[in-house]
Amino acid sequence: MSSAAPPIPVTVVGLGADGWAGLTAGARSALSAAEVLIGGPRQLDLLPAPECPGLRIAWPSPLRPAVPKLTAEHAGRRIAVLASGDPMFYGIGRALCEELGPEALRIHPHPSSVSYACARLGWPVEDTEVVTVVGRPVARLAAALYEGRRVLVLSGGAASPNEIAALLRERGFGPSRMRVLEQLGSEHEDAYEGHALDWAHPPGHPLNVVAVDCRRDPAHPAPRLGATPGLPDAAYEHDGQLTKRHVRAATLCALAPAPGESLWDIGGGSGSIGIEWMRTHPSCRAVAIERVPERAARITANAAALGVPGLRVVVGAAPAALIGLPAPDAVFIGGGLTAPGLLDAAWEALAPGGRLVVNTVTLESEAVLAERYRRHGGDLVKLAVAHAVPVGGFTGWRQAMPVTQWSVTKPLTSTPPPAPTCDSAKDQS
């Protein structure tokens, strides 16, 4: 008995602004042989009808749920999906791989707009920061702004250059040089430039990339932001509920964020822990849980101002507000520690290897942490910071309220550690 024929792979073809003329022979052959052609209206219009006679289907909105539906409807037929530039660079290729699996695809990449832009600008691709605002807030650019950096922004449309210029002015980068590169790779390719401070160009073609040479205005009142945790307290709007920068830096060190990981920031306050967790890497995610609506709104505003508008804010009191949230890799508790069941809920939510960090300034909460430290181990430390202040004609120290911090990693197994032997007790004496 013969086995069933393997399924026909879905062909994915990257298209440039030059359309059919810019395709390789292999990509053209795949599109000509396709019985079904799926893509955006602009992409479908780039294909000549005589050479590509297949049934044409435009992606519906929302796109993601349509991927398995359309491929299932046309199973057994030769399907070709059209993408802009490189399908695996902020393109449809990612969704197709996640929905269908990479083994079900045959991908024909095309140079991306980033490759074209760097070629025109003379920028090394590996040294160029890339930020996309296609279907995303332009506020994401704020996290990439550092003096002397080169940033390419993948525009969301004709209005993006003006929105980018406004953000640069607001964040103290008005002197930055901006170059808008339109319809890269086509015969209609064009470019224009200026500085964000006095940007006056009207909206142009919607297919554009914006190149930014970052230059900071030293006279701008916005504080200078570094790439490491412990941003200046002045970077945040707050009502006093803010983990101060030195304690914040120590807290992020204990939480140890890694690319792709997620955090619960319980008792968000001003959102500083979740925000700086997400600033460590673009793939880091965080949920801030805050029971006071005014503070929750402030967290959202701070996250946008500091370049991580993707921070999710949940209004409610923990532990009830934790129900249904995606499981975290780390949990920070900065408030509400004595709420019944909160610590247990946070501990249970963590997978083995997950980290829990708790800060407190009260004796009552400190007693809770001491008991948990005896039960689970970890590190229990006292963080004390003093600032130099004028004392008459001299200078003295003003002590901030000390913070007790407990940090612990959930064991990989539930087996308790072995009891110390006589020799090991002697070694510790």
C-alpha positions in Angstrom: 0.0 0.0 0.0 1.5 3.3 -1.1 1.8 6.1 1.4 -0.1 9.4 0.8 1.6 12.1 -1.2 3.2 14.8 1.0 1.3 18.1 1.2 2.2 20.7 -1.4 4.3 23.4 0.3 3.2 27.0 0.4 5.5 29.3 -1.6 6.3 32.7 -0.1 7.7 35.3 -2.5 9.2 38.6 -1.4 8.4 41.5 -3.7 10.2 44.8 -4.0 8.8 48.1 -5.2 10.1 47.1 -8.6 7.6 44.2 -8.7 7.9 41.5 -11.3 11.1 43.0 -12.9 13.1 42.6 -9.6 12.3 38.9 -9.1 14.7 36.0 -9.6 13.9 33.3 -12.2 13.0 30.9 -9.4 10.5 33.3 -7.8 8.9 34.1 -11.2 8.5 30.4 -12.0 6.9 29.8 -8.6 4.4 32.6 -9.1 3.6 31.5 -12.6 2.9 28.0 -11.5 0.7 29.0 -8.5 -3.0 28.2 -8.7 -3.8 30.6 -5.8 -2.0 34.0 -5.2 -2.6 35.5 -1.7 -1.3 39.0 -0.8 -2.1 42.6 -0.2 -3.9 44.6 -3.0 -0.7 46.6 -3.8 1.4 43.4 -4.0 -1.2 41.6 -6.2 -1.3 44.6 -8.6 2.5 44.2 -9.1 2.1 40.9 -10.8 1.3 40.8 -14.6 -1.8 38.8 -15.3 -0.6 36.8 -18.3 2.4 35.5 -16.5 0.5 34.9 -13.2 -2.9 33.5 -14.1 -3.7 32.0 -10.6 -6.8 33.0 -8.5 -6.0 36.2 -6.7 -7.1 36.6 -3.1 -6.5 39.8 -1.0 -5.8 39.3 2.7 -8.8 40.1 4.9 -8.5 42.0 8.2 -7.6 40.9 10.7 -4.9 38.9 8.8 -3.6 36.4 11.4 -6.8 34.3 11.8 -7.1 34.2 8.0 -3.8 32.3 7.6 -4.9 28.8 8.6 -8.4 29.4 7.2 -7.2 30.3 3.7 -4.5 27.6 3.5 -7.1 25.0 4.6 -9.6 26.1 2.0 -7.1 25.7 -0.8 -5.3 22.6 0.5 -4.0 20.5 -2.3 -3.5 23.5 -4.6 -0.3 25.3 -5.4 -0.5 28.4 -3.1 1.9 31.4 -3.3 1.8 34.1 -0.7 3.3 37.6 -1.5 5.3 39.5 1.0 7.0 42.9 1.0 10.8 42.6 0.7 12.2 39.9 2.9 9.2 37.8 4.2 11.1 36.9 7.4 12.0 40.5 8.3 8.8 42.0 10.0 6.9 40.2 7.3 4.2 37.6 6.7 6.8 34.9 6.9 6.8 34.9 10.6 3.0 34.4 10.9 3.1 31.6 8.3 5.9 29.8 10.1 4.1 30.0 13.4 0.8 28.9 12.0 1.9 26.2 9.4 5.5 25.3 10.5 8.6 26.1 8.6 8.7 22.7 6.9 5.4 23.6 5.1 7.0 26.6 3.4 9.3 27.4 0.5 10.5 31.0 0.9 12.0 33.2 -1.9 13.4 36.3 0.0 14.0 39.6 -1.6 16.3 42.4 -0.4 14.5 44.2 2.5 13.9 48.0 2.6 16.6 48.0 5.3 19.2 46.6 2.9 18.2 49.1 0.2 18.3 52.0 2.7 21.7 51.1 4.1 23.1 50.7 0.6 21.8 54.2 -0.3 23.1 55.8 3.0 26.4 53.9 3.2 25.4 52.6 6.7 26.7 49.2 7.8 23.5 47.1 8.3 25.0 45.4 11.5 25.5 48.8 13.1 22.1 50.2 12.3 19.2 50.1 14.8 15.9 49.2 13.1 12.5 50.2 14.6 9.2 49.4 13.0 6.1 51.6 13.5 4.1 49.6 10.9 0.9 48.9 12.9 2.7 49.9 16.1 2.9 53.2 18.1 5.6 55.6 17.0 6.5 55.9 20.7 8.6 52.7 20.3 11.3 54.8 18.7 12.0 56.6 22.0 13.8 53.5 23.4 16.3 53.6 20.5 17.4 57.3 20.9 21.0 57.7 22.0 23.5 60.3 20.9 25.4 59.3 17.7 23.2 56.3 16.9 21.8 55.6 13.5 18.2 54.4 13.4 16.1 53.2 10.5 12.4 53.5 11.0 10.1 51.3 9.0 7.2 53.8 8.4 3.5 53.0 8.9 2.5 55.4 6.0 2.8 58.9 4.6 2.2 60.5 8.0 5.1 58.7 9.8 7.9 61.1 9.0 6.0 64.0 10.6 5.1 61.9 13.7 8.8 60.8 14.0 10.0 64.4 13.8 7.5 65.4 16.6 8.7 62.6 18.8 12.3 63.5 18.3 11.6 67.1 19.3 9.7 66.0 22.3 12.4 63.7 23.6 15.2 66.2 23.2 16.6 65.0 19.8 15.5 67.9 17.7 18.9 68.4 16.1 18.7 64.9 14.6 19.1 64.7 10.8 16.2 62.9 9.1 16.2 61.4 5.6 13.1 59.9 4.1 13.7 57.3 1.4 10.6 56.5 -0.7 9.8 53.5 -3.0 13.2 52.0 -2.6 14.3 49.8 -5.4 11.8 51.1 -7.9 12.2 53.5 -10.9 10.3 56.1 -8.8 12.7 56.0 -5.9 13.1 59.4 -4.2 14.6 61.0 -1.1 14.4 64.2 0.9 15.9 65.3 4.2 15.9 67.9 7.0 16.2 68.2 10.8 13.5 67.2 13.2 13.7 70.6 14.9 12.3 72.4 11.9 10.8 69.6 9.8 8.4 71.1 7.4 8.0 68.6 4.6 4.4 67.6 3.6 3.5 63.9 3.7 4.9 62.1 0.7 4.6 58.5 -0.6 3.3 56.0 2.0 6.0 53.5 1.1 9.0 55.0 2.9 11.8 54.4 5.3 13.0 57.2 7.7 16.8 57.3 8.5 17.6 59.2 11.7 21.1 60.4 12.7 20.5 60.8 16.4 21.7 64.1 17.9 20.6 65.2 21.4 20.0 68.8 22.3 22.1 69.3 25.5 19.9 72.2 26.5 16.6 70.2 26.3 15.0 69.7 29.8 14.4 66.0 29.2 16.9 64.0 31.3 19.6 62.0 29.6 18.7 58.3 29.5 21.2 55.5 29.6 20.9 51.9 28.3 21.1 50.3 31.7 18.4 50.1 34.5 18.4 52.9 37.0 17.0 55.8 34.8 16.9 59.2 36.5 13.8 59.6 38.8 13.0 62.7 36.7 12.3 60.5 33.7 9.0 59.4 35.4 5.7 61.2 36.2 4.7 60.0 39.7 2.9 60.9 42.9 5.6 59.6 45.2 5.0 55.9 44.4 8.2 55.3 42.6 11.0 52.9 43.2 14.0 55.2 43.4 16.8 54.8 40.8 19.5 53.2 43.0 17.0 50.7 44.5 15.5 50.2 41.1 18.8 49.3 39.6 19.5 46.7 42.3 16.0 45.4 41.8 16.4 44.9 38.1 19.7 43.2 38.8 18.0 40.7 41.0 15.2 40.1 38.5 17.8 39.4 35.8 15.7 40.0 32.7 16.7 38.0 29.6 15.5 38.4 26.0 11.9 37.0 25.5 11.1 36.8 29.1 8.0 38.2 30.8 7.5 40.0 34.2 4.6 40.7 36.5 5.1 44.1 38.2 2.6 43.9 41.1 1.8 47.2 42.7 3.1 49.1 39.6 3.0 52.6 41.1 4.6 54.6 38.3 5.6 51.5 36.3 9.3 52.0 36.6 10.2 48.3 37.2 8.1 47.0 34.3 9.3 49.8 32.0 13.0 49.2 32.6 12.5 45.5 32.4 11.1 46.0 28.8 13.9 48.5 27.9 16.6 45.8 28.4 15.6 44.0 25.2 12.8 44.6 22.6 11.5 41.1 23.1 11.0 41.5 26.9 7.3 41.7 28.0 5.7 43.0 31.2 2.4 43.4 32.9 1.9 46.1 35.5 -0.8 45.4 38.1 -2.0 48.6 39.8 -5.2 49.0 41.8 -5.5 52.8 41.6 -6.8 53.9 38.2 -5.0 57.3 38.2 -1.7 55.5 38.8 -2.5 52.9 36.1 -3.0 55.8 33.6 0.3 57.3 34.7 2.1 54.0 34.1 0.7 53.9 30.5 1.9 57.5 29.9 5.4 56.7 31.3 5.7 53.6 29.2 4.9 55.5 26.0 7.3 58.3 26.9 10.2 55.9 27.6 9.7 53.8 24.4 7.9 50.7 25.6 4.2 51.4 24.8 3.6 47.7 24.7 3.7 47.5 28.5 0.3 46.0 29.5 -1.5 47.6 32.5 -4.1 45.8 34.5 -6.2 47.8 36.9 -7.1 45.8 39.9 -5.9 44.5 43.3 -3.7 41.4 43.5 -4.0 38.5 43.9 -7.5 38.6 42.3 -6.2 40.7 39.3 -3.6 38.0 38.6 -6.1 35.5 37.4 -5.9 34.7 33.7 -2.6 36.5 33.1 0.1 34.8 31.0 2.5 32.9 33.3 5.6 35.1 34.1 9.3 34.3 34.1 9.8 36.7 37.0 7.6 38.5 39.5 8.3 41.8 41.3 6.1 42.8 44.3 6.5 46.5 45.2 3.3 47.0 47.1 0.4 45.2 48.8 2.7 42.5 50.2 0.4 41.9 53.2 -2.7 41.2 51.1 -3.9 37.7 51.9 -2.7 35.1 49.5 -0.6 37.5 47.4 2.8 35.9 48.0 1.4 32.4 47.6 -0.2 33.3 44.3 3.0 34.9 42.9 5.0 31.8 44.0 2.6 29.4 42.5 2.5 31.3 39.2 6.2 30.9 38.7 7.6 28.0 36.8 10.7 26.2 38.2 13.6 28.5 37.7 11.5 31.6 37.8 12.6 34.6 40.0 10.7 36.4 42.7 11.8 39.8 44.1 10.0 41.7 46.8 10.8 45.1 48.2 9.3 46.5 51.4 9.9 49.4 53.9 7.6 48.4 56.8 8.3 46.1 59.8 5.2 44.1 59.2 6.1 43.3 55.6 9.7 42.7 56.7 8.5 40.0 59.1 6.6 38.3 56.2 9.8 38.3 54.1 11.9 36.9 57.0 9.5 34.0 57.3 9.6 33.3 53.6 13.3 33.5 53.6 13.5 30.8 56.3 11.1 28.7 54.2 12.6 29.1 50.7 16.1 30.6 51.1 17.3 33.1 48.5 18.9 36.4 49.4 17.5 38.8 52.0 19.3 42.2 52.0 18.9 45.7 53.3 19.4 48.5 50.8 20.3 51.9 52.3 21.0 55.0 50.2 22.0 58.4 51.5 22.3 61.6 49.5 24.6 64.6 50.2 22.6 67.7 51.1 23.4 71.2 52.3 23.6 71.5 56.1 24.0 75.2 56.8 27.3 76.1 55.1 28.4 72.5 55.1 27.3 69.2 53.5 25.8 66.2 55.3 24.0 63.0 54.5 20.3 62.6 54.3 19.3 58.9 54.7 16.5 57.6 52.5 14.1 55.0 54.1 16.0 51.7 54.0 14.5 49.0 51.8 14.4 45.3 52.7 14.6 43.1 49.6 14.1 39.4 49.3 15.0 37.7 46.0 14.7 34.0 45.3 14.7 31.5 42.4 12.1 28.8 42.4 13.8 25.4 42.7 13.9 23.2 39.6 12.6 20.3 41.7 10.5 20.2 44.9 13.1 18.1 46.7 14.2 19.8 49.8 17.9 20.5 50.2 19.8 17.8 52.2 20.3 18.5 55.9 23.8 19.8 56.8 26.2 17.1 58.0 28.5 17.5 61.0 31.4 18.3 58.7 29.5 20.9 56.8 28.3 22.5 60.0 31.9 22.6 61.2 33.1 24.1 57.9 30.6 27.0 58.4 31.5 27.7 61.9 
